[in-house]
Amino acid sequence: MARAIPPQTRTPADELRDLLAASYAVAVNSADASPDALKQLLFDLDRIQRLFPRLEAQGMDLRPERVTWQEVQGAVRRHGNDIVAGVRPLGGLKALREALPHPPDLNTRWWWRLDESQAAARRRRVLLTLALLAGVLLLVAGGVVAFQRLFPVDEKVTAAYEHKLNAENDVVHGRFDEAIQELEAARALTPDDPDILSLLAALYDLTGQNEKRDALIAQLRDRYPQSTLLSNLAQSYLLLGEVDRALMMTGEAAKADPANPQSYLIAGMAYEAKGDVRRAMESYQIAAQKANAADDYQTEAFAKVRLANLLQKPHFTPTP
């Protein structure tokens, strides 16, 4: 007579290992995960955090699991943008956070506040980018003033520029909806301004308004070469703190037109925003060379100014 096999008991340690494996799988594939799966990920991270002290108090050696836990948290941080975007259909992280019985602490259950920590990081990157871009304005300020004295600027252009400045201020403070309103007002005044259209397209992209984004990109594509379009979009994403996206687009712009100095200039600013001084300098050097070959002396001057500033930084040591 066959003997029945007793059912195996699933221990809390088994649950911990299963949760770690499942959470890592969801985190690294968060771009394709459903909103409910991402929401469950957040609760699973809470459960994992509670299980560790409980099991270790029982004398269990969880050093391998601790290593896996660090890998899971690293994956969540790396894919934070996808997680934040993925739960928007559920009202966003803020709504999910406010539905919890107790507010999560940023130092312990930080995954519930990914949107806040990312907003702070984005704000720092935006401020740095604005500081870099301000160099362009300082570089050409004298020429602009002289031009305005000889040829007064259209009032619509001036008003549109003010709206753009307001939008940049909104971006710094994470007010994307308000920034879109300002840029739409600027667009109504100067409907063909590529900087306004590019920044507006990037904002629509980051806020999930894909149809409006695609319409603006199509409008830009009809008027500008592919390399110019990609360079403008790269600068807009850089302004919005999306440094990696900007770098990807500068690479595509350089492939579309290797002679375009703007792609290398913006790449230099992106690397500088990331703190990668070596690659920033390499990009600025290439930008200056290509700008000189194209008789684009303004871009050449700005690239050389940025390069000189990096050379003067105290942490830079020239290679012998």
Beta strands, then each sheet from edge to edge (+ up, - down):
end
